[in-house]
Amino acid sequence: MTRTLASLLLAFICSSTHAYKVGDSVDPTVLNKLGVDHGKITVVDFFAEWCSSCRKEIPLISALNSRIDKKAVEIMGVDADDTLAAASAFQKELQAKGALNFRVSNDIDQSLVRLFKPKGFPALYLLKDGKVASIHFGAMPDIDQIIETDLQKLGN
């Protein structure tokens, strides 16, 4: 029941007209809330425990995180689960499998989801110089390769 309500809430939150698009500047307060290092490209992965596609993509993104130049790129997650217990349990489950090796911000109050308004989950944003450089929504079996291609296009 909680997962259904969370899914409905996210669908409602994400249905409004304005959402970050490629080329948009991200509000500096949002960048600060995410802890973005302005000298790096930041890959922001929105996920949740109830998202089966997220469960498949997170290990691929973690594998990529092991290969990237951390001086130039940071990968981080935003867990959109509606309780800290669900978010923590999900992250611990992934970490125990070696499938989560990047920093995660818990968005229990959905404030980051309301600001970004992703069209679905998983949702991945590449930020460079305070702007949205690339966006990917939904399940992608080769998301790590897609991110690598995006990073190469951005000069990394």
C-alpha positions as CSV (number, residue, x, y, z in Angstrom):
1,M,0.0,0.0,0.0
2,T,2.8,2.4,0.9
3,R,4.5,1.7,-2.4
4,T,1.3,2.4,-4.3
5,L,0.8,5.7,-2.5
6,A,4.4,6.6,-3.1
7,S,4.1,5.9,-6.8
8,L,0.9,7.9,-7.0
9,L,2.4,10.8,-5.1
10,L,5.5,10.8,-7.4
11,A,3.3,10.7,-10.5
12,F,1.3,13.7,-9.2
13,I,4.4,15.7,-8.2
14,C,6.1,15.0,-11.5
15,S,3.1,15.9,-13.6
16,S,3.3,19.6,-13.3
17,T,4.3,21.7,-16.3
18,H,7.9,22.9,-15.4
19,A,10.7,20.4,-15.1
20,Y,14.4,20.8,-15.6
21,K,15.4,20.3,-19.3
22,V,18.7,20.1,-21.1
23,G,20.3,23.5,-21.1
24,D,18.5,24.8,-18.0
25,S,20.5,26.3,-15.2
26,V,19.9,24.6,-11.9
27,D,19.0,26.8,-9.0
28,P,22.1,27.4,-6.8
29,T,20.2,26.3,-3.7
30,V,19.5,23.0,-5.4
31,L,23.1,22.5,-6.3
32,N,24.1,23.3,-2.7
33,K,21.4,20.8,-1.4
34,L,22.9,18.2,-3.6
35,G,26.4,19.1,-2.6
36,V,27.5,19.6,-6.1
37,D,31.2,20.4,-6.6
38,H,31.2,23.1,-9.3
39,G,34.5,21.9,-10.7
40,K,33.1,18.5,-11.6
41,I,30.4,17.0,-13.8
42,T,27.8,15.5,-11.5
43,V,25.7,12.5,-12.4
44,V,22.5,12.6,-10.4
45,D,20.5,9.3,-10.3
46,F,17.0,9.4,-8.9
47,F,15.9,6.0,-7.7
48,A,13.6,4.2,-5.2
49,E,13.3,0.8,-3.7
50,W,10.0,0.1,-5.4
51,C,11.5,0.8,-8.9
52,S,12.5,-2.5,-10.5
53,S,14.4,-0.8,-13.3
54,C,16.4,1.1,-10.6
55,R,17.5,-2.2,-9.1
56,K,18.9,-3.2,-12.5
57,E,20.6,0.2,-13.3
58,I,22.2,1.0,-9.9
59,P,24.8,-1.8,-10.2
60,L,25.7,-0.7,-13.7
61,I,26.1,2.9,-12.5
62,S,28.2,1.7,-9.5
63,A,30.5,-0.2,-11.9
64,L,30.9,2.9,-13.9
65,N,31.7,4.8,-10.7
66,S,34.6,2.5,-10.2
67,R,36.1,3.5,-13.6
68,I,35.5,7.2,-13.8
69,D,38.0,10.0,-13.0
70,K,36.7,11.1,-9.6
71,K,38.6,14.4,-9.9
72,A,36.4,15.3,-12.9
73,V,33.1,13.5,-12.3
74,E,31.0,12.6,-9.3
75,I,28.1,10.1,-9.4
76,M,25.5,10.6,-6.7
77,G,22.1,9.1,-6.0
78,V,18.8,10.6,-4.8
79,D,16.7,8.0,-3.0
80,A,13.1,9.1,-3.3
81,D,11.6,6.5,-0.9
82,D,9.0,8.0,1.4
83,T,10.5,6.7,4.6
84,L,14.1,6.7,6.0
85,A,13.6,3.1,7.0
86,A,12.8,2.0,3.4
87,A,15.6,4.1,1.9
88,S,18.2,2.8,4.4
89,A,17.2,-0.8,4.0
90,F,17.3,-0.5,0.2
91,Q,20.7,1.1,0.2
92,K,22.1,-1.4,2.7
93,E,20.8,-4.3,0.6
94,L,22.6,-2.9,-2.5
95,Q,25.8,-2.1,-0.6
96,A,25.9,-5.7,0.8
97,K,25.8,-6.9,-2.8
98,G,28.5,-4.5,-3.8
99,A,26.0,-2.8,-6.1
100,L,26.0,0.7,-4.6
101,N,29.3,2.6,-4.2
102,F,28.3,6.2,-4.6
103,R,27.0,9.0,-2.3
104,V,23.2,9.0,-1.8
105,S,21.0,11.8,-0.6
106,N,17.7,10.7,1.0
107,D,14.8,12.7,-0.4
108,I,12.1,11.6,2.1
109,D,10.2,14.8,1.8
110,Q,10.3,14.6,-2.0
111,S,11.7,18.2,-2.2
112,L,14.3,17.3,-4.8
113,V,11.8,15.3,-6.8
114,R,9.5,18.4,-6.8
115,L,12.3,20.5,-8.0
116,F,13.6,18.2,-10.8
117,K,10.1,16.8,-11.7
118,P,11.5,13.6,-13.4
119,K,9.1,12.1,-16.0
120,G,9.7,8.6,-14.5
121,F,12.1,6.4,-12.6
122,P,14.9,5.8,-12.9
123,A,15.8,9.4,-13.8
124,L,19.4,10.5,-14.5
125,Y,20.7,14.0,-14.9
126,L,24.2,15.1,-15.9
127,L,25.0,18.5,-14.5
128,K,28.0,20.6,-15.7
129,D,28.8,24.2,-14.8
130,G,25.4,24.5,-13.0
131,K,23.4,23.4,-16.0
132,V,21.6,20.3,-17.1
133,A,23.8,18.8,-19.8
134,S,21.9,15.5,-20.4
135,I,18.8,13.7,-19.1
136,H,17.7,10.0,-19.3
137,F,14.4,8.6,-18.1
138,G,13.3,5.0,-17.7
139,A,15.0,1.7,-17.9
140,M,18.1,1.4,-20.0
141,P,20.0,-1.9,-19.9
142,D,23.3,-0.2,-21.0
143,I,23.0,3.0,-18.9
144,D,26.7,2.8,-17.9
145,Q,27.7,3.0,-21.6
146,I,25.2,5.8,-22.2
147,I,26.6,7.9,-19.3
148,E,30.2,7.2,-20.6
149,T,29.2,8.5,-24.0
150,D,27.6,11.6,-22.4
151,L,30.8,12.2,-20.4
152,Q,33.0,11.9,-23.5
153,K,30.8,14.5,-25.2
154,L,31.2,16.8,-22.3
155,G,35.0,16.4,-22.4
156,N,35.7,13.6,-19.9
